[in-house]
Amino acid sequence: MKPEPNADLQTQSIKIPSAAALGSGKEAWRPLALRAVDINADLSATIKRQAQTLCDARAELELLRR
């Protein structure tokens, strides 16, 4: 039985602009940093869902083995 592809899994990329395009100072990097935080939160949620799916599958396998 083949596992179904994970619809939650998406490829995300961050395009890092050149330093000259960002300007100077901490505020110039703020949008990029906020986007990185958002991507991190999305990936964390996906990993938690996948971990729960694995735990459920292991429990089901244990029941089937008995």
C-alpha positions as a Markdown table, in Angstrom:
| # | Residue | x | y | z |
|---|---|---|---|---|
| 1 | Met | 0.0 | 0.0 | 0.0 |
| 2 | Lys | 1.5 | 3.3 | -1.1 |
| 3 | Pro | 1.2 | 6.3 | 1.1 |
| 4 | Glu | -0.8 | 9.2 | -0.3 |
| 5 | Pro | 1.1 | 12.3 | -1.2 |
| 6 | Asn | 0.9 | 14.9 | 1.5 |
| 7 | Ala | -1.2 | 17.8 | 0.3 |
| 8 | Asp | 0.0 | 20.0 | 3.1 |
| 9 | Leu | 3.6 | 19.9 | 2.0 |
| 10 | Gln | 4.5 | 22.8 | -0.2 |
| 11 | Thr | 7.7 | 24.2 | -1.5 |
| 12 | Gln | 8.3 | 27.7 | -0.2 |
| 13 | Ser | 11.3 | 29.9 | -1.0 |
| 14 | Ile | 12.5 | 33.2 | 0.1 |
| 15 | Lys | 14.0 | 35.5 | -2.4 |
| 16 | Ile | 16.7 | 37.4 | -0.6 |
| 17 | Pro | 17.1 | 40.9 | -2.1 |
| 18 | Ser | 20.5 | 42.5 | -2.5 |
| 19 | Ala | 21.7 | 44.6 | 0.4 |
| 20 | Ala | 21.6 | 47.7 | -1.7 |
| 21 | Ala | 17.9 | 47.1 | -2.5 |
| 22 | Leu | 17.0 | 46.8 | 1.1 |
| 23 | Gly | 18.5 | 50.0 | 2.2 |
| 24 | Ser | 20.2 | 50.4 | 5.5 |
| 25 | Gly | 19.2 | 49.8 | 9.1 |
| 26 | Lys | 17.3 | 47.1 | 10.9 |
| 27 | Glu | 13.9 | 48.1 | 9.5 |
| 28 | Ala | 15.0 | 47.3 | 6.0 |
| 29 | Trp | 15.3 | 43.6 | 6.9 |
| 30 | Arg | 12.0 | 43.5 | 8.9 |
| 31 | Pro | 9.7 | 42.2 | 6.0 |
| 32 | Leu | 12.2 | 39.4 | 5.2 |
| 33 | Ala | 12.5 | 38.4 | 8.9 |
| 34 | Leu | 8.7 | 38.4 | 9.3 |
| 35 | Arg | 8.3 | 36.2 | 6.2 |
| 36 | Ala | 10.9 | 33.8 | 7.6 |
| 37 | Val | 9.0 | 33.6 | 10.9 |
| 38 | Asp | 5.7 | 32.8 | 9.0 |
| 39 | Ile | 7.4 | 30.1 | 7.0 |
| 40 | Asn | 8.9 | 28.6 | 10.2 |
| 41 | Ala | 5.5 | 28.5 | 11.9 |
| 42 | Asp | 3.9 | 26.8 | 8.8 |
| 43 | Leu | 6.6 | 24.2 | 8.7 |
| 44 | Ser | 6.4 | 23.6 | 12.4 |
| 45 | Ala | 2.6 | 22.9 | 12.2 |
| 46 | Thr | 3.2 | 20.6 | 9.2 |
| 47 | Ile | 5.8 | 18.6 | 11.1 |
| 48 | Lys | 3.5 | 18.3 | 14.2 |
| 49 | Arg | 0.7 | 17.0 | 11.9 |
| 50 | Gln | 3.0 | 14.5 | 10.3 |
| 51 | Ala | 4.3 | 13.3 | 13.7 |
| 52 | Gln | 0.8 | 12.7 | 14.9 |
| 53 | Thr | 0.0 | 10.8 | 11.7 |
| 54 | Leu | 3.0 | 8.6 | 12.3 |
| 55 | Cys | 2.0 | 8.0 | 15.9 |
| 56 | Asp | -1.5 | 7.0 | 14.8 |
| 57 | Ala | -0.1 | 4.7 | 12.2 |
| 58 | Arg | 2.2 | 3.0 | 14.7 |
| 59 | Ala | -0.7 | 2.5 | 17.1 |
| 60 | Glu | -2.8 | 1.0 | 14.4 |
| 61 | Leu | 0.0 | -1.4 | 13.4 |
| 62 | Glu | 0.4 | -2.5 | 16.9 |
| 63 | Leu | -3.4 | -3.3 | 17.1 |
| 64 | Leu | -3.2 | -5.2 | 13.8 |
| 65 | Arg | -0.2 | -7.3 | 15.0 |
| 66 | Arg | -2.2 | -8.5 | 18.0 |
